[in-house]
Amino acid sequence: MTDYYHLFIELSLQQCTKNDYADKLKVKAHNMASKKLQQLQIEMKKFDCTEILRMLLSHDDCRVRINAASLCLQMHVLIDKAILTLKKIIDSSDDSTLCFSAKMLLKNIS
């Protein structure tokens, strides 16, 4: 069985932060990880992964929490927790790209 929790984290942590976009190798890794994460999310939608998502929403890294919140919103689970997580990222992160991603996710549900 796939370890969705750890794989989700591994792929999320390969995504770029604001300081990574100047590095072509990091951007390439980001793009590959994003494609794999998208496939993983499609697979996760096939079963009840609410508890995994609940844990991911509490992860230390904003990239993991943003990706988890996005999947929660797509699956219509843990909506309030996902929205609160995104708002906390906007209020506390010093990474403008992550804040922008969180804002866009919130804008899409409004």
C-alpha positions in Angstrom: 0.0 0.0 0.0 1.2 3.5 -0.8 2.4 5.6 2.1 0.4 8.7 1.0 1.4 10.8 4.0 5.2 10.6 3.5 5.0 10.7 -0.3 2.8 13.8 -0.2 5.3 15.5 2.1 8.3 14.4 0.0 6.8 15.8 -3.2 5.6 19.0 -1.6 9.0 19.7 -0.2 10.5 19.6 -3.7 8.3 22.5 -4.7 10.0 26.0 -4.9 9.9 28.7 -2.4 10.5 32.3 -3.4 14.3 32.0 -3.3 14.4 28.9 -5.5 13.0 30.2 -8.8 16.4 31.5 -10.0 17.8 28.0 -9.8 17.0 26.0 -13.0 17.6 22.7 -11.4 15.2 23.5 -8.5 12.6 24.7 -10.9 12.9 21.5 -13.0 12.6 19.4 -9.8 9.6 21.5 -8.8 7.8 20.9 -12.1 8.4 17.1 -11.9 7.3 17.0 -8.2 4.2 19.0 -9.1 3.2 16.5 -11.8 3.8 13.5 -9.5 1.8 15.3 -6.7 -1.1 15.9 -9.0 -1.1 12.2 -9.9 -0.9 11.3 -6.2 -3.8 13.6 -5.4 -5.9 11.9 -8.1 -5.2 8.6 -6.5 -6.0 9.9 -3.0 -9.4 11.2 -4.2 -10.4 7.5 -4.7 -10.7 6.8 -1.0 -11.3 8.5 2.3 -8.0 10.1 3.2 -9.5 12.6 5.6 -7.2 11.6 8.5 -4.1 11.8 6.3 -5.2 15.3 5.2 -5.8 16.3 8.8 -2.2 15.5 9.6 -0.9 17.2 6.5 -2.7 20.4 7.4 -0.7 20.5 10.6 2.7 19.9 9.0 5.5 22.4 9.8 6.1 23.3 6.1 3.8 25.8 4.4 4.1 24.0 1.0 2.7 20.8 2.5 -0.1 22.7 4.2 -1.0 24.6 1.0 -1.1 21.4 -1.0 -3.2 19.6 1.7 -5.6 22.5 1.9 -6.0 22.6 -1.8 -6.8 18.9 -1.9 -9.3 19.3 1.0 -11.1 22.0 -0.9 -11.2 19.9 -4.0 -12.6 16.9 -2.1 -14.9 19.0 0.1 -13.5 17.6 3.3 -12.1 19.6 6.3 -13.2 22.8 4.6 -13.1 25.0 7.7 -9.7 23.6 8.8 -8.3 24.1 5.2 -9.5 27.7 5.1 -8.1 28.5 8.6 -4.8 26.9 7.5 -4.6 29.1 4.4 -5.4 32.2 6.4 -2.7 31.4 8.9 -0.2 31.0 6.1 -1.1 34.4 4.6 -0.8 36.0 8.0 2.5 34.4 9.1 4.6 33.4 6.1 7.4 35.6 4.9 7.4 33.8 1.6 5.4 35.9 -0.9 5.0 33.1 -3.4 3.4 30.8 -0.8 1.2 33.7 0.5 0.1 34.3 -3.1 -0.8 30.6 -3.6 -2.8 30.6 -0.3 -4.6 33.8 -1.4 -5.5 32.3 -4.8 -6.9 29.2 -3.2 -9.1 31.3 -0.9 -10.2 33.5 -3.8 -11.3 30.4 -5.7 -13.7 29.3 -3.0 -15.3 32.8 -2.5 
